[in-house]
């Protein structure tokens, strides 16, 4: 066993500390049977690159090697990142680079949608990548709650001497069963990696009507200036919008966020945007930004695409509603995380703390996702170890509705590479990315010394 596998014996008590509810009693019971005795391979067909990673049963301290299929940047990534997602049919989606790359069979076969060139005068006119600049594109992708797949791709510094950024909307229209795309000219001069989310409809706005709206924001502008982004009611034609002033002054609104009896469709387990969107879709319509205003209240975009203030304080700005109607929020402080769970629309919260302890000096990147159908919560943390290299970890919480404590911890990769996000750094891993397949398997990005670019892995061994 490598160093990380041994170090977990010291970390178990710290990881499972905090407000545990029923989980505290469970940890105190005699749990002689390891979860690994019930593991089986979910995908019997061999993959081209299979690797074993150390996995720890946090309730018995047992360890084993679990098998994961591993993929490099040629499967939809670029030099520095992957943007992973899944849909309700079990498809893996990745648009870490220029175009959507997808697999319907857990990564055995892959296809890429590359927009075709069409006659001048139409919305879709040309492919923007310049020779020698392949691999510089970046995008985002998510399945909407009607089955459509909304995505975009940003191509930096193309267009000759002008060096203009290019924003291409890419839409999979589920009702027509085909991909569409459109070049949008109304973008910021420096767009950067996008975050994307659905505004649940039906939408009736000054921009038009639609089943949903698609909001795209720039990582660069959002983080530094909160300047706004682009929004569309058809997934193809985007228009600029501004965020509200954080000091407030918008109309107040009341929302019932208790959807535990709403019988939500499966889309609610896959429509979660990247956490850096700092927003989540609302089943009754609209989009919510928790902890947005200076007073801690949330900002709500309604189905007219207007801003409102919701006088509710969430425990974090990073939240999700899953198919069960459960509301999850995750907060990070130093080298610890707290997972908050509410089953009454945010009126009361249970919580679980993850304390990485002395093995971690700082958090590099992290992401989370919940699946209500599977009663599964995943936390992915990339931290800098006290010994120098970065370590990629995946926590599984199976049966979160009964017990919020994690049952397994997997060390993904070798944990032997020190990388930093941001342009200009030699070794880059710009953000964490995570998705859950409908069979419970995790798809997660990581980086170690076996490849110059970030990789991603698909879980193959799961409890029966």
C-alpha positions as CSV (number, residue, x, y, z in Angstrom):
1,X,0.0,0.0,0.0
2,X,1.3,3.5,-0.8
3,X,1.7,6.4,1.6
4,X,-1.8,7.7,1.2
5,X,-3.3,4.3,1.9
6,X,-1.4,4.1,5.2
7,X,-2.1,7.7,6.1
8,X,-5.9,7.1,6.0
9,X,-5.7,5.1,9.2
10,X,-4.9,8.3,11.0
11,X,-7.5,10.4,9.1
12,X,-10.6,8.2,9.6
13,X,-11.5,9.7,13.0
14,X,-11.0,13.2,11.7
15,X,-13.0,12.7,8.5
16,X,-16.0,11.3,10.3
17,X,-16.0,13.9,13.1
18,X,-18.7,16.5,13.6
19,X,-22.4,16.5,13.8
20,X,-23.3,13.0,12.7
21,X,-26.8,12.4,13.9
22,X,-27.5,8.6,13.4
23,X,-24.1,8.1,11.9
24,X,-22.4,8.6,15.3
25,X,-24.2,5.6,16.8
26,X,-23.4,3.6,13.6
27,X,-19.7,4.3,14.0
28,X,-19.8,2.9,17.5
29,X,-21.4,-0.4,16.5
30,X,-19.5,-3.6,15.8
31,X,-19.2,-3.4,12.0
32,X,-17.0,-6.4,11.3
33,X,-18.3,-6.9,7.7
34,X,-16.6,-4.6,5.2
35,X,-18.5,-3.0,2.4
36,X,-16.0,-4.5,0.0
37,X,-17.5,-8.0,0.6
38,X,-20.5,-6.7,-1.4
39,X,-18.5,-5.1,-4.2
40,X,-18.8,-6.3,-7.8
41,X,-17.6,-5.0,-11.2
42,X,-20.4,-3.1,-12.8
43,X,-18.8,-3.1,-16.3
44,X,-17.3,-6.5,-17.3
45,X,-15.9,-5.4,-20.6
46,X,-12.2,-4.5,-20.5
47,X,-11.1,-0.9,-21.0
48,X,-7.9,0.2,-22.8
49,X,-6.5,1.8,-19.6
50,X,-7.6,0.4,-16.3
51,X,-5.9,1.4,-13.0
52,X,-6.4,0.4,-9.4
53,X,-6.8,3.0,-6.7
54,X,-6.7,2.6,-2.9
55,X,-10.2,2.7,-1.4
56,X,-10.9,2.7,2.4
57,X,-14.0,1.5,4.1
58,X,-14.3,4.3,6.7
59,X,-16.5,2.3,8.9
60,X,-14.2,-0.7,9.4
61,X,-10.8,0.7,8.4
62,X,-10.5,-2.0,5.8
63,X,-8.7,-1.1,2.5
64,X,-8.7,-2.6,-1.0
65,X,-7.8,-1.7,-4.5
66,X,-10.7,-0.7,-6.7
67,X,-10.6,-0.6,-10.5
68,X,-11.2,2.6,-12.6
69,X,-11.1,3.2,-16.3
70,X,-8.8,6.1,-17.1
71,X,-9.0,8.6,-20.0
72,X,-6.6,11.4,-21.1
73,X,-7.1,14.8,-22.7
74,X,-7.9,13.3,-26.1
75,X,-11.3,12.3,-24.7
76,X,-12.7,15.8,-24.5
77,X,-10.2,17.6,-22.3
78,X,-7.4,20.1,-22.8
79,X,-4.1,21.0,-21.2
80,X,-5.6,21.9,-17.9
81,X,-9.0,20.5,-17.2
82,X,-12.0,18.4,-18.0
83,X,-15.7,19.6,-17.8
84,X,-17.6,16.4,-17.0
85,X,-21.3,15.7,-16.9
86,X,-23.7,12.8,-17.3
87,X,-27.3,12.5,-18.6
88,X,-30.2,10.4,-17.4
89,X,-29.5,7.7,-20.1
90,X,-26.0,7.1,-18.6
91,X,-24.1,9.0,-21.2
92,X,-20.8,10.6,-20.2
93,X,-20.3,14.1,-21.5
94,X,-17.0,16.1,-21.6
95,X,-16.4,19.5,-23.0
96,X,-13.1,20.3,-21.4
97,X,-11.8,21.3,-24.9
98,X,-13.4,22.6,-28.1
99,X,-16.4,20.3,-28.7
100,X,-18.7,18.0,-26.8
101,X,-17.3,14.5,-26.5
102,X,-19.6,11.7,-25.4
103,X,-19.9,8.0,-24.6
104,X,-23.0,6.0,-24.2
105,X,-21.3,2.8,-22.8
106,X,-19.2,3.9,-19.9
107,X,-16.3,5.0,-22.0
108,X,-15.7,2.0,-24.4
109,X,-16.7,4.0,-27.5
110,X,-16.6,7.8,-27.9
111,X,-18.0,10.3,-30.4
112,X,-17.4,14.0,-30.9
113,X,-19.8,16.6,-32.2
114,X,-17.9,19.0,-34.4
115,X,-20.1,21.8,-35.9
116,X,-20.2,21.5,-39.7
117,X,-19.5,24.5,-41.9
118,X,-22.7,25.9,-43.5
119,X,-23.3,28.6,-46.1
120,X,-22.6,32.2,-45.3
121,X,-25.6,34.2,-44.1
122,X,-26.8,31.5,-41.8
123,X,-26.4,31.5,-38.0
124,X,-23.9,28.7,-38.2
125,X,-21.1,29.7,-40.6
126,X,-17.7,28.3,-39.8
127,X,-15.5,26.4,-37.4
128,X,-13.4,28.8,-35.4
129,X,-10.3,26.9,-34.5
130,X,-7.2,28.2,-36.2
131,X,-4.5,25.8,-37.4
132,X,-1.9,25.4,-34.6
133,X,-4.4,26.5,-31.9
134,X,-6.2,23.2,-31.4
135,X,-6.7,22.3,-27.8
136,X,-7.2,25.9,-26.6
137,X,-11.0,25.8,-26.5
138,X,-13.0,25.5,-23.3
139,X,-16.7,24.9,-22.7
140,X,-19.5,23.8,-20.4
141,X,-22.3,21.4,-20.7
142,X,-25.4,20.2,-18.7
143,X,-28.7,18.4,-19.4
144,X,-31.8,20.5,-18.9
145,X,-34.9,19.2,-17.2
146,X,-36.7,18.6,-20.5
147,X,-33.9,16.4,-21.9
148,X,-32.1,19.0,-24.0
149,X,-28.4,19.3,-23.6
150,X,-27.2,22.9,-23.4
151,X,-23.5,23.7,-23.9
152,X,-21.1,26.3,-25.2
153,X,-17.6,26.5,-26.3
154,X,-15.2,29.5,-26.0
155,X,-12.4,29.8,-28.5
156,X,-9.7,32.3,-27.3
157,X,-7.8,34.6,-29.5
158,X,-8.9,33.6,-33.0
159,X,-9.8,35.9,-35.9
160,X,-6.5,37.1,-37.3
161,X,-5.0,40.3,-36.0
162,X,-8.0,41.2,-33.9
163,X,-7.6,38.2,-31.6
164,X,-11.3,38.1,-30.8
165,X,-12.8,35.6,-28.5
166,X,-15.4,33.4,-30.0
167,X,-18.5,32.1,-28.2
168,X,-20.3,29.1,-29.9
169,X,-23.6,27.9,-28.5
170,X,-24.0,24.1,-28.9
171,X,-27.4,22.6,-28.3
172,X,-28.7,19.0,-28.4
173,X,-32.4,19.3,-29.1
174,X,-34.0,16.3,-27.5
175,X,-37.4,16.6,-29.2
176,X,-35.7,16.6,-32.7
177,X,-32.8,14.3,-31.7
178,X,-30.1,16.4,-33.3
179,X,-27.3,18.8,-32.5
180,X,-27.4,22.5,-33.4
181,X,-25.0,25.4,-33.1
182,X,-24.7,29.1,-33.4
183,X,-21.8,31.7,-33.3
184,X,-22.6,34.5,-30.9
185,X,-21.0,37.8,-31.4
186,X,-22.2,39.6,-28.2
187,X,-19.6,38.4,-25.7
188,X,-17.1,39.9,-23.3
189,X,-13.7,40.6,-24.8
190,X,-12.1,38.1,-22.4
191,X,-14.6,35.3,-21.6
192,X,-12.6,32.4,-20.1
193,X,-14.0,29.1,-19.0
194,X,-17.7,29.3,-18.7
195,X,-20.1,28.0,-16.1
196,X,-23.6,27.2,-17.3
197,X,-26.9,26.5,-15.7
198,X,-30.6,26.1,-16.6
199,X,-33.2,28.6,-15.5
200,X,-36.3,26.4,-15.2
201,X,-39.3,27.6,-17.2
202,X,-41.6,28.0,-18.9
203,X,-39.9,31.3,-19.6
204,X,-41.8,34.4,-20.7
205,X,-39.4,37.3,-21.0
206,X,-38.4,40.3,-23.0
207,X,-36.0,38.0,-24.8
208,X,-38.7,35.6,-25.8
209,X,-40.3,32.4,-24.5
210,X,-39.0,28.9,-24.1
211,X,-39.1,25.7,-22.0
212,X,-36.1,27.0,-20.1
213,X,-33.4,29.6,-20.3
214,X,-29.6,28.9,-20.4
215,X,-27.3,31.1,-18.4
216,X,-23.6,31.3,-19.1
217,X,-21.1,33.2,-17.0
218,X,-17.4,33.8,-17.4
219,X,-15.1,32.4,-14.7
220,X,-12.9,35.5,-15.2
221,X,-15.6,38.1,-14.9
222,X,-17.7,36.4,-12.4
223,X,-14.9,35.9,-9.9
224,X,-13.3,39.3,-10.3
225,X,-16.1,41.7,-11.0
226,X,-19.5,40.0,-10.8
227,X,-20.2,41.6,-14.1
228,X,-22.8,39.2,-15.5
229,X,-22.8,37.0,-18.5
230,X,-25.0,35.7,-21.4
231,X,-28.5,34.3,-21.4
232,X,-30.6,32.5,-24.0
233,X,-34.2,31.2,-24.2
234,X,-33.4,28.8,-27.1
235,X,-29.9,27.6,-26.3
236,X,-28.5,29.2,-29.5
237,X,-28.9,32.9,-29.4
238,X,-27.4,34.6,-26.3
239,X,-27.7,38.1,-25.0
240,X,-25.8,40.0,-22.2
241,X,-27.3,40.3,-18.8
242,X,-26.1,41.9,-15.5
243,X,-26.1,40.6,-12.0
244,X,-28.0,42.7,-9.4
245,X,-26.1,45.0,-7.0
246,X,-25.1,43.0,-3.9
247,X,-26.2,45.7,-1.6
248,X,-29.8,44.8,-2.5
249,X,-32.9,46.8,-3.5
250,X,-34.5,44.2,-5.7
251,X,-38.2,43.2,-5.1
252,X,-38.5,40.5,-2.4
253,X,-40.1,37.2,-3.2
254,X,-41.3,34.2,-1.1
255,X,-40.5,30.6,-2.3
256,X,-41.4,27.2,-1.1
257,X,-38.3,25.1,-1.6
258,X,-39.7,21.9,-0.1
259,X,-39.9,19.5,-3.0
260,X,-39.5,16.2,-1.1
261,X,-43.1,15.2,-2.2
262,X,-42.9,16.6,-5.7
263,X,-41.9,13.4,-7.5
264,X,-39.2,15.1,-9.5
265,X,-38.0,13.5,-12.8
266,X,-34.5,12.0,-13.2
267,X,-33.1,15.2,-14.8
268,X,-32.8,16.7,-11.3
269,X,-30.0,14.3,-10.5
270,X,-27.9,15.4,-13.5
271,X,-28.7,19.1,-14.1
272,X,-26.4,20.4,-11.4
273,X,-23.9,23.0,-12.8
274,X,-20.3,23.2,-11.7
275,X,-20.2,24.5,-8.2
276,X,-18.5,27.7,-9.3
277,X,-21.8,28.7,-11.0
278,X,-22.8,29.3,-7.3
279,X,-26.5,28.7,-8.3
280,X,-29.1,26.0,-8.5
281,X,-32.2,25.5,-10.5
282,X,-35.6,25.6,-8.7
283,X,-38.2,22.9,-9.7
284,X,-41.1,25.4,-9.5
285,X,-39.3,27.7,-11.9
286,X,-36.3,30.0,-11.9
287,X,-32.8,30.0,-10.6
288,X,-31.4,30.7,-7.1
289,X,-28.0,32.2,-6.1
290,X,-27.6,31.4,-2.3
291,X,-25.8,33.8,0.0
292,X,-25.6,36.4,-2.8
293,X,-26.5,39.7,-1.2
294,X,-24.3,41.4,1.4
295,X,-26.9,40.6,4.1
296,X,-26.7,36.9,3.3
297,X,-29.9,36.7,1.4
298,X,-30.3,34.8,-1.9
299,X,-30.8,36.3,-5.3
300,X,-33.6,34.7,-7.4
301,X,-34.0,35.0,-11.2
302,X,-37.7,34.3,-12.0
303,X,-39.3,33.0,-15.1
304,X,-39.5,36.5,-16.6
305,X,-35.6,36.6,-16.2
306,X,-36.0,39.4,-13.6
307,X,-34.1,39.5,-10.3
308,X,-35.6,39.2,-6.8
309,X,-34.3,39.0,-3.3
310,X,-35.2,35.9,-1.3
311,X,-35.0,36.6,2.4
312,X,-33.4,33.2,3.3
313,X,-29.9,32.6,4.5
314,X,-28.3,29.4,3.3
315,X,-25.3,27.7,5.0
316,X,-23.2,28.1,1.8
317,X,-23.3,29.6,-1.7
318,X,-22.7,26.1,-3.1
319,X,-26.0,24.1,-3.2
320,X,-28.1,21.6,-5.2
321,X,-31.6,20.1,-5.2
322,X,-31.6,16.5,-6.3
323,X,-34.4,14.3,-7.5
324,X,-35.6,13.4,-4.1
325,X,-36.2,17.0,-3.3
326,X,-33.3,17.0,-0.8
327,X,-31.4,20.3,-0.6
328,X,-27.6,19.9,-0.3
329,X,-25.1,22.7,0.5
330,X,-21.4,22.3,1.1
331,X,-19.2,24.9,2.9
332,X,-15.4,24.9,2.9
333,X,-13.2,26.5,5.6
334,X,-9.5,25.9,5.7
335,X,-9.0,22.1,5.3
336,X,-12.4,21.1,6.4
337,X,-15.8,20.8,4.7
338,X,-19.3,20.6,6.0
339,X,-22.1,18.9,4.1
340,X,-25.5,20.4,5.0
341,X,-28.7,18.5,4.2
342,X,-32.3,19.8,4.4
343,X,-35.5,17.8,3.7
344,X,-37.9,20.7,4.4
345,X,-36.7,23.3,1.9
346,X,-34.0,24.8,4.0
347,X,-36.0,25.3,7.3
348,X,-33.8,22.9,9.2
349,X,-30.4,21.3,8.5
350,X,-28.5,18.2,9.3
351,X,-24.7,18.3,8.8
352,X,-21.6,16.3,8.5
353,X,-18.0,17.6,8.8
354,X,-15.0,16.3,6.8
355,X,-11.8,17.3,8.5
356,X,-8.7,16.4,6.4
357,X,-6.4,16.9,9.4
358,X,-2.7,17.0,9.4
359,X,-2.3,15.3,6.0
360,X,-3.6,18.4,4.1
361,X,-1.9,21.9,4.1
362,X,-4.4,23.5,1.9
363,X,-7.4,22.8,-0.5
364,X,-6.6,23.1,-4.2
365,X,-9.9,22.3,-5.9
366,X,-13.2,20.5,-4.9
367,X,-16.6,19.6,-6.2
368,X,-19.7,17.7,-5.0
369,X,-22.8,16.1,-6.4
370,X,-25.9,14.3,-5.0
371,X,-28.2,11.7,-6.7
372,X,-31.6,11.4,-5.0
373,X,-32.6,8.3,-7.0
374,X,-29.5,6.5,-5.7
375,X,-29.5,8.1,-2.3
376,X,-25.8,8.9,-3.0
377,X,-23.6,12.0,-2.2
378,X,-20.1,12.4,-3.6
379,X,-17.4,14.9,-2.4
380,X,-14.3,15.2,-4.5
381,X,-11.4,17.1,-2.9
382,X,-7.9,17.8,-4.4
383,X,-5.6,19.0,-1.6
384,X,-2.0,19.8,-1.2
385,X,-0.4,17.4,1.2
386,X,1.9,18.4,3.9
387,X,4.6,16.5,2.1
388,X,4.2,18.6,-1.1
389,X,2.3,16.8,-3.9
390,X,-1.4,17.2,-4.5
391,X,-3.7,14.4,-3.6
392,X,-7.1,13.6,-5.3
393,X,-9.8,12.0,-3.1
394,X,-13.4,10.9,-3.6
395,X,-15.8,10.3,-0.7
396,X,-18.9,8.2,-1.2
397,X,-21.9,8.7,1.1
398,X,-24.3,5.8,0.3
399,X,-27.7,6.2,1.9
400,X,-27.3,9.9,2.9
401,X,-31.0,10.0,3.8
402,X,-30.3,7.8,6.8
403,X,-26.6,8.7,7.6
404,X,-24.6,11.6,6.4
405,X,-21.2,10.1,7.3
406,X,-19.1,8.8,4.3
407,X,-18.7,5.1,3.9
408,X,-15.7,5.0,1.6
409,X,-12.7,7.2,0.6
410,X,-10.8,6.6,-2.6
411,X,-7.4,8.0,-3.4
412,X,-7.6,8.6,-7.1
413,X,-4.3,8.5,-9.0
414,X,-0.8,8.4,-7.6
415,X,-0.9,11.7,-5.6
416,X,2.6,12.5,-6.8
417,X,2.2,15.8,-8.7
418,X,2.1,19.4,-7.5
419,X,0.0,21.5,-9.8
420,X,-1.6,24.9,-9.7
421,X,-4.6,26.5,-11.4
422,X,-4.2,29.6,-13.6
423,X,-2.6,30.7,-16.8
424,X,1.2,30.8,-16.8
425,X,1.8,27.9,-14.5
426,X,3.8,25.0,-15.9
427,X,1.6,22.2,-14.4
428,X,-2.0,23.1,-14.3
429,X,-5.2,21.5,-12.9
430,X,-7.6,24.4,-13.1
431,X,-10.7,23.0,-11.5
432,X,-12.3,19.8,-10.1
433,X,-15.0,18.1,-12.2
434,X,-17.4,15.4,-11.2
435,X,-20.4,13.5,-12.4
436,X,-22.5,10.5,-11.4
437,X,-23.7,7.8,-13.8
438,X,-27.2,6.3,-13.3
439,X,-25.7,3.0,-12.1
440,X,-23.9,4.9,-9.3
441,X,-20.5,5.0,-10.8
442,X,-18.5,8.2,-10.4
443,X,-16.7,10.0,-13.2
444,X,-14.0,12.3,-11.8
445,X,-11.1,14.4,-13.0
446,X,-7.7,14.1,-11.5
447,X,-4.0,14.7,-12.2
448,X,-0.8,12.8,-11.5
449,X,2.6,12.3,-13.0
450,X,1.5,9.6,-15.5
451,X,0.3,12.3,-17.9
452,X,1.3,15.9,-18.6
453,X,-2.4,16.9,-18.8
454,X,-5.3,16.2,-16.4
455,X,-7.0,12.8,-16.6
456,X,-10.4,11.5,-15.7
457,X,-11.5,8.2,-14.3
458,X,-14.7,6.1,-14.4
459,X,-15.5,3.9,-11.5
460,X,-15.9,0.2,-12.3
461,X,-16.3,-1.5,-8.9
462,X,-19.5,-0.8,-7.0
463,X,-21.5,-2.3,-4.1
464,X,-24.0,-4.8,-5.4
